[in-house]
Amino acid sequence: FSFMDGMRSPFRIIEGGFKKEDLSSEVRLSRTKEAGRSLHELEGWIFTSLGVLCFSLSFVSARLALRGFDPFFIALARGAGAGTIAFLCAFLGKYPVPTGKQVLRLCLAAVGIVFIFPVLTAIALQSVPASHAATVAAILPLLTAVFGVWRKHEPVPVLFWVIVAAGTTIVAWYLITRAGGIELQQADLLIVVACVACSYGYAEGGLLAQEMGGWRAICWMLVFSGPVALVLFFIYLIARGPLHPVESPSARFGLAYQVLVSQFIGFALYYRGLARGG
């Protein structure tokens, strides 16, 4: 018994007879999968939005921290402090140790988000306000999307690249008009380089979060980079000499925000969003 090509028969032959095939289960399965995808996309929007909300105060808190601390102290304390907290979370939670390949990817991502980005942006914020730095850093999510597509080999529509190009053009126009020409300020260049390094860490961390979860991804990233940050921090303290008491509460708040939120909680939320939403 045969049917036209491309047509699916609602019947099937069973022991010489015909029986109506129950397609309702397949329909229900398809609807369940579609609902699951929609839920994942919604969770992706929610968690990435929460992560961006946390990051939106990073430049402001860094400017506050600069009232009592220098850029290198802030950047190294950020990585060392968050790494210590992450180690406690991984130890108490008994997280499974990542594979060798995952460890390498975690370390490569950490180079950008734990070291390059905090150091360069802290230096840049000495000469430009947080609002200016945040505007320049608008290229960060665009670069993250590009790195994500490149790393995962995801097919994306042409409209995606049109929007990316439009967003990048707007940021470039702002920089050029503010500088009075194509020559950028040193702070602008530092922020752009920091964003390129950080965007790779965002994208790689998002892929790792799909494999181990957003919280565990940032924890292990900080665990592996923490010892390096701690060593560099102590070397810096020895070379710098004795520290003077910081009387500014806003500076202490800014430093605490850098360690707890900008380097830890914000990343956990953002990575979970990237894992869910793609």
Protein Blocks (a to p, Z undefined) as FASTA:
>chain_A
ZZdehiacfbdceehiacdddfklmmmmmmmmmmmmmmmmmmmmmmmmmmmmmmmmmmmm
mmmmmmmpcfklmmmmmmmmmmmmmmmmmmmnopacddfklmmmmmmmmmmmmmmmmmmm
mmmmmmbcfklmmmmmmmmmmmmmmmmmmmnopacdfklmmmmmmmmmmmmmmmmmmnop
abdcfklmmmmmmmmmmmmmmmmmmmmmmmnojklmmmmmmmmmmmmmmmmmmmmmmmno
pcdddfblklmmmmmmmmmmmmmmmmmmmmmmmmmnZZ
